[in-house]
Amino acid sequence: QVRPVERRSVRSFLLEDGTGGISAEMASPDLVISGARCLVRGFLATRRGGPVLEDARWQALETPSFHVSRQEPGLRVLARVSEVRSLSKVEAERGYPVRLRGVVTYAEPAANHLFVQDDSGGLFVYTGYRDLGVRPGDAVMVEGFTAPGGLAPIVVEPRLVPVGRTRLPAPRSSSASSLATGADDCRRIELAGIVRAVRQVSGRTEVSLVAEGLRVQVIVPHDS
């Protein structure tokens, strides 16, 4: 049982417990919650003269602060993505009820990834690694409650009701520098760059892309 305390690279994290620290190469680095107590399993190896856990998998042992949703009574219902994303951290923790219609743009249950977009923006829906039976292109009604999220407010305890199939939203033209600011978080975008590496990891293809001198990691599920 450890806590991730520092991200050293795209995949590498420093893990610490009461006795010391060790580096770990995470199989799903985008899911790691810094500072949250977790159980980590991996394969011990030696690299550059020191121990490291390779192909490490983690399981959260506590609810991180950005998933807190108090669900206070009497709050207004939010019906647009922009209303959710405009909440402050304190307001999002109050747990506003959400009922909005949007389009699923990305769904990868094993990675706990579900993005829904309407004409006002994109939204992360926290599924708790459950398969909610939706796929990109599904028009859905999203019901749930707000929570602060790591970068922007999210929806927790979701219920999704498919209402048909539709076209994916037109991708917004973006840049690596814009992605670094989080401005296009959860939106469907397009980006030009140079492919530097491709690798197969845990049922997905990971593409290392360089754009504007910055490295961008692109994840493609195998069922895409």
N, C-alpha and C positions, 0 to 999 in steps of 0.2 A: 504494500500500500504506500503510495507516493503522491507527490504533487509536482506537476510540471511547473517549473519556475522560470525557464528561459528558453526561447526559441532560437536555435543556433543556425539553422538553415531551413530550407523548405520542408525537410523531413526530420531533421534532428532536433531533439529537445533535451534539456537538462532536467532530470528527475531527482527529487530529493525526499528523504525521509529523516527521521531523527538521528540517523547514524552517518549520513553522508550523501553523496550524489553520484549519478551515473548517466551517461549519454544514452539515448535511445533513438533508433531509426524507426519512426512510426509508419505503419502500413497505411493509415488514413490520417495524415497530418492535419488536414483541414478541419477535423472534428475534435481535436484536442482542446480541452478547456484549461487554460492557464490558471494555476492557483487552486483548482478544484481537486479534492482528494479522489484518487482513482486506484483501481487495481490494474496492474500492467503485467502482461505475459509476453515473453519473447525468447530469442535464442542468444545465449551469451557468446560473444566473440571478442577477439582482440584486434584493435585497430590503432595504428600509430602508437603502439606501446601501452595502450590503455584498454580497459574493458568497455564494451558497448553492447546494448541489446539490439539485435537485428530483427526485422519483420515483427516489430512489437505491436500488440493489440491492447487496447485499454477499455476499461469499463468504469463509468462514473459511479462514485459511492455517495455522492451528496448532490443536492440541487444547487447549481450555481446561482449567484445573485441575479444574473440577467434572465433567468427563467421564472423569477418570482412574479406571481400574478394573484393579487389579493381578492379580485373579483368582488369589489365593493358593490352593494346594492344601489340602484337608482341612477347609475351612469347611463349616458346616452349611447345608443347603438351606432357604431361606426360602419359606414357603408361604402367607403372608398379607401383604396390603398394609401392615398395621400393623407387621409385623416389619421391613419394608424402611424405612418412614418413621421408625421409632424409632432407627435407627442414627445414631451421631455421624458427622461428616464423616470423621474418621480411620478409623472402622470401615467406612464405605461405600466408601472408597478401596480397601479390601482386596479388593473384588470378590466378595462372597458370591454363590453361585449362587442363582437364583430360579426357582421353579416353582410358579405359583399359577394358580387359576382365577378369572376375573372377567368383567365385561361391558364391552365397548367403549362409552364414553359420548360420545366425540368423536374424530373422525378427519379430519384435513386434511393429507394427505401433502405438498402443495406448501408448507405452512407449517411442516412438521416437528412437527405436533401430533398426539399420540395419547394419550388418557386411558383408563385402565382402572380399574374400581372393583369392590371386593368389599364384603362387609358390614362391613369394618373401616376402609375409607377409599378414597381415590382416589390414583392413581399416574400419573406422567408416564413414558411409554416413549419413549426416544430412537430414532427410526427412521433418522436420517441422510438425511431427505427421500425415503426409499424408500416406495413404496406396498406395504404388506403385505397388501393385498386384504381388509381388514376394514372394517366400517362400524358405526355406532351400533346397538346391539341385538344384536350378535354376542356369544355366549358363547364365550370363548377360554381356552386354556391358554397362559400367558405363561412363556417360558423366557428367561433372560438372566443378567446379572450386575449387581450394584449399583455405583453411582458417586455422588459427593456431591451432584450437582445444584446449581442456583443457590439455591433456596429450601429444598428438602428432597431427600433421596435419591431417585434415579431408577433406571431399568433401562436398560442399554445392551446393544448386540449382541443385540437381541431376536429370538426366533423365536415366532411366534404361530400356534397351531393352532385354527381354528374348530371348535367342538363343537356348534353349533346356534344357533338364534335364541331370544331371551328378551326379557322386558320390561326397559325401562330402570329403574334404581333410582329410587325415589320421590325427588323433589328435596327437599333440606333447605332450610327457610326461613332466609334469611340477610339480612344488612344490609350497607350500604356500609362501615361502620366495621369489621365483621368481615372483609370481603374485604381491607381495607387491611392487616390483620395477617397474612394468609396462612393463617388458620385453616381456610378451606374450600378450600385449594389442590387443584385437580384433582378436586374433588367436583362432582356434579350438584346445582345449587342453584336456588332461585327467589328473585327480588328485585323489589320494587316501586319504581318511580321514574317520573320525567317525561322523555319523549323531547325532547331539545333539537336534535338534528341527525341526519340520515341521509345517508350517502355511499356510493358504489360505488367500491371499490378492489381491483384485482388479483383479480378473480373472487370477491369476497365483499362482503357488505353490512356496513358499520360503523355502529353506532348509538351516539350519545352520549347517555347517560342521567344524570340528576341524581337522587341519592337522599341524603337527610339532609344536603344541602348539598355533597355530594361528587360528583365527576364519575366515572362508570363507563363504560368502553368495552366495548360488546357486539359480538362478531364473529359473523356468520351466514354460513357458506359457502353459495354459490348452489345447491348440490345438497341443502341441508337441507330 
